[in-house]
Amino acid sequence: MSEKLIQLRVEDSVKDKADEIFKAQGLTTQTAIKIFLTQVANTSQSPFDNLFSGK
């Protein structure tokens, strides 16, 4: 299986807070993002569905 690199920029405070929350759950931020993307790919659903559609 090949992989793609995803890079993104977020504010330091956002990253630090997310790191703390995920660490308390036994995860790294990188793992949490992988889980999120895998869930969206596997279910074809996003937590953002209908959020921006104006419905």
C-alpha positions as a printed NumPy array, in Angstrom:
array([[  0.   ,   0.   ,   0.   ],
       [  1.426,   3.361,  -0.964],
       [  0.994,   6.402,   1.222],
       [  0.731,  10.121,   0.601],
       [  2.19 ,  12.834,   2.78 ],
       [ -0.247,  15.474,   4.036],
       [  1.138,  18.661,   5.509],
       [ -0.909,  21.393,   7.109],
       [ -0.371,  24.487,   9.143],
       [ -2.302,  25.302,  12.299],
       [ -1.731,  27.786,  15.079],
       [  0.651,  26.601,  17.792],
       [ -2.021,  26.868,  20.474],
       [ -4.473,  24.73 ,  18.477],
       [ -1.852,  22.032,  17.858],
       [ -0.694,  22.039,  21.477],
       [ -4.242,  21.709,  22.853],
       [ -5.12 ,  18.943,  20.365],
       [ -1.89 ,  17.122,  21.281],
       [ -2.88 ,  17.232,  24.974],
       [ -6.374,  15.905,  24.313],
       [ -5.212,  13.088,  22.043],
       [ -2.369,  12.151,  24.411],
       [ -4.909,  11.727,  27.222],
       [ -6.702,   9.264,  24.919],
       [ -3.486,   7.385,  24.155],
       [ -3.202,   8.801,  20.636],
       [ -0.902,  11.075,  18.729],
       [ -2.37 ,  13.867,  16.634],
       [ -1.031,  12.105,  13.538],
       [ -2.867,   8.894,  14.483],
       [ -6.071,  10.805,  15.235],
       [ -5.967,  12.451,  11.8  ],
       [ -5.368,   9.064,  10.148],
       [ -8.364,   7.615,  12.022],
       [-10.531,  10.563,  10.954],
       [ -9.592,  10.25 ,   7.273],
       [ -9.977,   6.464,   7.318],
       [-13.446,   6.736,   8.877],
       [-14.561,   9.254,   6.243],
       [-13.168,   7.082,   3.436],
       [-14.766,   3.893,   4.813],
       [-18.215,   5.351,   5.498],
       [-18.424,   7.971,   2.736],
       [-19.704,  10.318,   5.43 ],
       [-18.137,  13.393,   6.941],
       [-18.94 ,  15.121,  10.221],
       [-19.249,  18.216,   8.009],
       [-22.103,  16.798,   5.896],
       [-24.853,  19.415,   5.592],
       [-22.896,  21.854,   7.727],
       [-22.179,  24.253,   4.869],
       [-25.018,  23.432,   2.495],
       [-27.378,  26.005,   3.933],
       [-30.026,  23.357,   4.602]])
